[in-house]
Amino acid sequence: MRDRADLVIIGGGIIGLSLAYHLARMGFTEVAVLEQGYMCFGASGRNGGGVRQQWTTEENIRLMKDSVRMFRAMAAETGYNIWFRQGGYLFLARDEETAGYLERSIKVQNKVGVPTKLIQPNKAKKIVPGLNIDGVKVCAYNSTDGVLFPWPALWGMAKVAQDLGVEVNTFTRVTDIERQGREIVKVITDRGSIATNRVVNAAGAWSVQIGKMLGVELPNKPYRHEILVCEPVKPFLNPMVSDLSDGTYFSQTMRGEILGGISDPLEPSSMETKASFRFLNRMCRSMVRLMPELSHVRVMRQWAGYYDETPDGHPIIGRVDEVDGFIQLHGFGGHGFMMAPAVGKMAAEWLLRKTDHNWFSKYDLGRFARGEVEKETFVIG
């Protein structure tokens, strides 16, 4: 492990690796990435692989358009097939409030070139044969959203960054960060120390612990989010299906498995990753309600990862007032993976002063103290 770096990225998940990847492609390679476990150890290796452009604000929609474009090119650029398949996203609304919400969001999406359509339940049933549309009032469908296999996306970004000169250290746990006054001087790990003046906190669910090392209090809270996968069946499902009434979402992989999860408003904040029977029961009931033909399909396994959530549902990025050179890049909830390619490129440009993206002032930590909070409510799948 090198003993000095111009920049240290704490967290070797998709956000940290995307930043390292884009910095390296821009010629900035004096970078060390520190990951406490193996590649795909945290949330990035445990997510459902959904990638959607159906958001509520122009800036998030444009960001996700960029991410989709980058995911499409990722296999060619990295040499790793991420199995990105644009089968679409289908959202189901069961009440007038949610239906109105979808209708307003679609107008914004169409304005910036995302071809989402508001469709009637009978049309949704043609897109997804076997879908139970009882109680569904209206649906939102965008055929250019998709799903991918998360692991090779991490492997590919890490490999390219390393080939260009970035150092990626797995099984390297940060134990402290030393500073003198307002300036960072050293990152201390269980494998040695790295002298540096700039640190990016991309630690996801562990970001609060990293902040405390420098006396920075972060409002993030980690929440367990569980997923299950069923045995392979004959391909029949193109889009990701998501029921907004209870937060159920599921899709079919290219090998035929049905994979998905469900929101749980009773889940407490914790670092728990054990599988629960409560999730298994709720998820199976919801899937069979939506797709009765799945009642005979067997669950193969279930697992859990983390949602790194902030009070307003938006990430925390950019500088902090307390320490110079301490950059935040976390708090993406369950959407860090889908946003990562565009966020990594944007963060690399901002760090190298190529572009002054307004995200880094709008979504900085200081917004909570300033009272400049705008809650994001579309936080599913």
DRENVOZA-834923 format. One line per field, with one value per residue (C-alpha): residue in three letters; x, y, z. Coordinates in steps of 0.02 Angstrom, whole numbers. Example, Ala and Ser with C-alpha at 12.3 -4.5 7.8 and 13.67 -1.06 7.14 Angstrom:
2
aa: c(Ala/Ser)
X: c(615/684)
Y: c(-225/-53)
Z: c(390/357)
//
This chain:
381
aa: c(Met/Arg/Asp/Arg/Ala/Asp/Leu/Val/Ile/Ile/Gly/Gly/Gly/Ile/Ile/Gly/Leu/Ser/Leu/Ala/Tyr/His/Leu/Ala/Arg/Met/Gly/Phe/Thr/Glu/Val/Ala/Val/Leu/Glu/Gln/Gly/Tyr/Met/Cys/Phe/Gly/Ala/Ser/Gly/Arg/Asn/Gly/Gly/Gly/Val/Arg/Gln/Gln/Trp/Thr/Thr/Glu/Glu/Asn/Ile/Arg/Leu/Met/Lys/Asp/Ser/Val/Arg/Met/Phe/Arg/Ala/Met/Ala/Ala/Glu/Thr/Gly/Tyr/Asn/Ile/Trp/Phe/Arg/Gln/Gly/Gly/Tyr/Leu/Phe/Leu/Ala/Arg/Asp/Glu/Glu/Thr/Ala/Gly/Tyr/Leu/Glu/Arg/Ser/Ile/Lys/Val/Gln/Asn/Lys/Val/Gly/Val/Pro/Thr/Lys/Leu/Ile/Gln/Pro/Asn/Lys/Ala/Lys/Lys/Ile/Val/Pro/Gly/Leu/Asn/Ile/Asp/Gly/Val/Lys/Val/Cys/Ala/Tyr/Asn/Ser/Thr/Asp/Gly/Val/Leu/Phe/Pro/Trp/Pro/Ala/Leu/Trp/Gly/Met/Ala/Lys/Val/Ala/Gln/Asp/Leu/Gly/Val/Glu/Val/Asn/Thr/Phe/Thr/Arg/Val/Thr/Asp/Ile/Glu/Arg/Gln/Gly/Arg/Glu/Ile/Val/Lys/Val/Ile/Thr/Asp/Arg/Gly/Ser/Ile/Ala/Thr/Asn/Arg/Val/Val/Asn/Ala/Ala/Gly/Ala/Trp/Ser/Val/Gln/Ile/Gly/Lys/Met/Leu/Gly/Val/Glu/Leu/Pro/Asn/Lys/Pro/Tyr/Arg/His/Glu/Ile/Leu/Val/Cys/Glu/Pro/Val/Lys/Pro/Phe/Leu/Asn/Pro/Met/Val/Ser/Asp/Leu/Ser/Asp/Gly/Thr/Tyr/Phe/Ser/Gln/Thr/Met/Arg/Gly/Glu/Ile/Leu/Gly/Gly/Ile/Ser/Asp/Pro/Leu/Glu/Pro/Ser/Ser/Met/Glu/Thr/Lys/Ala/Ser/Phe/Arg/Phe/Leu/Asn/Arg/Met/Cys/Arg/Ser/Met/Val/Arg/Leu/Met/Pro/Glu/Leu/Ser/His/Val/Arg/Val/Met/Arg/Gln/Trp/Ala/Gly/Tyr/Tyr/Asp/Glu/Thr/Pro/Asp/Gly/His/Pro/Ile/Ile/Gly/Arg/Val/Asp/Glu/Val/Asp/Gly/Phe/Ile/Gln/Leu/His/Gly/Phe/Gly/Gly/His/Gly/Phe/Met/Met/Ala/Pro/Ala/Val/Gly/Lys/Met/Ala/Ala/Glu/Trp/Leu/Leu/Arg/Lys/Thr/Asp/His/Asn/Trp/Phe/Ser/Lys/Tyr/Asp/Leu/Gly/Arg/Phe/Ala/Arg/Gly/Glu/Val/Glu/Lys/Glu/Thr/Phe/Val/Ile/Gly)
X: c(0/67/111/57/-85/-158/-330/-393/-566/-639/-762/-736/-918/-992/-987/-804/-749/-847/-757/-588/-629/-675/-530/-410/-486/-461/-276/-282/-211/-125/-274/-293/-461/-484/-614/-636/-695/-690/-751/-943/-938/-1066/-1228/-1159/-1143/-1313/-1434/-1565/-1482/-1625/-1586/-1725/-1750/-1922/-1887/-1975/-1846/-1761/-1588/-1614/-1692/-1548/-1424/-1506/-1510/-1321/-1307/-1409/-1298/-1142/-1209/-1244/-1061/-985/-955/-857/-759/-714/-714/-839/-1015/-1135/-1288/-1377/-1550/-1671/-1835/-1917/-1995/-2182/-2251/-2425/-2534/-2685/-2752/-2789/-2648/-2516/-2593/-2583/-2405/-2357/-2446/-2352/-2186/-2212/-2235/-2063/-1985/-2058/-1996/-1815/-1832/-1877/-2020/-2123/-2308/-2460/-2553/-2711/-2704/-2764/-2615/-2499/-2569/-2518/-2342/-2335/-2445/-2516/-2509/-2655/-2723/-2865/-2867/-2739/-2796/-2657/-2476/-2317/-2209/-2040/-1965/-1787/-1762/-1678/-1585/-1406/-1292/-1202/-1042/-954/-989/-880/-749/-738/-721/-591/-490/-485/-440/-300/-233/-221/-127/-255/-223/-374/-345/-470/-474/-407/-504/-487/-459/-431/-400/-271/-282/-190/-309/-425/-309/-309/-134/-152/-272/-231/-280/-250/-119/-25/-47/-67/-16/-145/-234/-395/-515/-678/-803/-892/-918/-1107/-1184/-1018/-1005/-1062/-919/-793/-864/-843/-656/-643/-777/-907/-1083/-1185/-1374/-1372/-1450/-1425/-1577/-1579/-1658/-1689/-1701/-1746/-1718/-1825/-1781/-1765/-1922/-1954/-1924/-2088/-2052/-1971/-1991/-1956/-2128/-2155/-2314/-2309/-2440/-2320/-2150/-2140/-2025/-1965/-1886/-1824/-1640/-1568/-1552/-1737/-1736/-1864/-1775/-1849/-1884/-2014/-2013/-2038/-2095/-2067/-1883/-1777/-1611/-1473/-1322/-1415/-1391/-1474/-1619/-1792/-1949/-2053/-1977/-1996/-2179/-2223/-2127/-2197/-2376/-2354/-2275/-2411/-2544/-2468/-2421/-2529/-2435/-2281/-2366/-2278/-2104/-1979/-1871/-1687/-1612/-1629/-1504/-1491/-1395/-1407/-1500/-1392/-1533/-1534/-1677/-1733/-1697/-1558/-1372/-1245/-1104/-969/-872/-904/-873/-772/-626/-535/-518/-651/-772/-938/-1012/-1142/-1324/-1393/-1521/-1563/-1515/-1326/-1292/-1405/-1337/-1155/-1086/-1151/-1114/-936/-904/-984/-883/-721/-753/-795/-640/-527/-616/-669/-852/-936/-1089/-1227/-1263/-1112/-1186/-1369/-1343/-1199/-1210/-1242/-1416/-1490/-1426/-1481/-1655/-1640/-1719/-1830/-1888/-1877/-2025/-1995/-1874/-1919/-1832)
Y: c(0/171/288/449/498/658/589/448/375/283/154/33/19/81/266/265/158/263/418/330/265/436/524/398/420/608/579/598/436/480/402/265/178/94/-44/-130/-296/-386/-313/-307/-322/-186/-122/-116/-306/-336/-230/-277/-195/-79/74/199/374/396/534/694/832/883/870/691/640/715/631/462/486/505/350/245/303/257/87/49/85/5/-170/-100/22/-99/-270/-336/-384/-308/-387/-220/-251/-110/-198/-48/-2/-20/73/33/162/108/276/447/535/416/423/613/603/490/603/758/666/601/779/824/665/694/874/814/674/520/429/379/351/350/190/104/-62/-165/-101/-147/-323/-336/-282/-405/-557/-631/-468/-450/-275/-283/-117/-34/137/186/141/230/140/185/58/129/93/-71/-193/-256/-375/-267/-364/-348/-161/-146/-265/-173/1/-60/-147/5/122/6/-16/174/191/203/93/-8/-87/-218/-286/-119/-42/142/160/349/508/630/817/973/1117/1119/1016/828/754/566/420/277/98/-74/-97/65/252/360/543/651/818/762/624/572/491/364/237/220/146/174/358/421/326/403/577/557/527/709/778/794/742/668/639/477/319/142/31/-153/-189/-370/-454/-630/-728/-871/-1020/-991/-999/-975/-790/-694/-530/-385/-235/-209/-208/-97/-77/95/47/-61/-36/-207/-222/-371/-412/-565/-595/-652/-827/-829/-799/-682/-557/-420/-335/-237/-82/-105/49/-45/-83/8/89/-37/-123/-290/-403/-562/-626/-614/-720/-559/-504/-676/-684/-507/-519/-687/-633/-473/-558/-690/-555/-466/-621/-770/-884/-867/-960/-1123/-1047/-1088/-959/-1004/-879/-708/-581/-404/-246/-67/88/237/363/550/651/722/572/662/620/721/776/909/1003/1024/1179/1093/1019/1070/935/819/780/690/569/463/456/389/275/132/226/244/106/171/348/300/319/496/545/481/579/735/721/694/850/950/891/933/1101/1062/1102/1184/1070/1149/979/1008/1165/1113/944/985/946/1129/1126/1053/1197/1323/1246/1220/1048/981/804/671/552/440/322/148/14)
Z: c(0/-47/96/9/-108/-177/-138/-27/-62/87/22/-122/-170/-334/-285/-231/-378/-503/-439/-450/-624/-692/-608/-685/-858/-838/-799/-609/-537/-372/-287/-156/-130/39/56/225/148/-16/-180/-174/16/55/-19/-197/-203/-124/-225/-353/-503/-554/-660/-690/-758/-681/-555/-505/-535/-696/-621/-561/-727/-826/-709/-736/-924/-913/-803/-926/-1069/-969/-917/-1100/-1140/-985/-1055/-1203/-1093/-954/-1038/-910/-966/-839/-924/-939/-1011/-1049/-1019/-938/-772/-737/-585/-520/-431/-327/-265/-338/-246/-314/-487/-486/-426/-572/-696/-636/-636/-813/-878/-809/-878/-1051/-1047/-1035/-1162/-1058/-1149/-996/-1030/-918/-964/-910/-814/-962/-1063/-920/-923/-1107/-1062/-916/-954/-795/-697/-576/-605/-478/-384/-498/-559/-676/-720/-773/-901/-973/-1092/-1081/-895/-854/-742/-733/-637/-507/-473/-643/-642/-487/-553/-718/-643/-519/-654/-769/-626/-570/-746/-758/-593/-454/-303/-243/-72/-13/166/225/368/411/599/611/514/582/558/611/636/487/376/353/361/369/350/469/425/498/362/384/353/198/201/112/122/36/85/3/121/8/145/126/283/373/322/493/577/456/489/676/652/601/718/580/631/489/495/392/461/393/365/321/153/106/-64/-119/-277/-343/-450/-638/-743/-927/-972/-970/-882/-973/-857/-674/-592/-441/-337/-255/-126/-25/-108/-190/-341/-440/-608/-701/-729/-895/-817/-776/-588/-510/-397/-290/-125/-27/82/268/366/530/496/628/591/616/538/538/386/446/341/421/407/412/247/168/217/160/-3/-55/-18/-116/-267/-275/-261/-410/-509/-456/-576/-464/-321/-367/-387/-250/-162/-176/-55/25/89/156/120/179/129/182/208/244/321/153/40/-55/-45/52/-63/-69/63/249/355/491/393/234/102/177/35/62/-65/24/81/-83/2/-115/-272/-263/-387/-524/-503/-483/-661/-681/-500/-514/-673/-601/-440/-537/-641/-485/-391/-538/-557/-733/-697/-547/-533/-428/-347/-235/-159/-162/-78/40/226/266/187/345/451/320/311/123/122/-17/20/-116/-103/-253/-165/-224/-327)
//
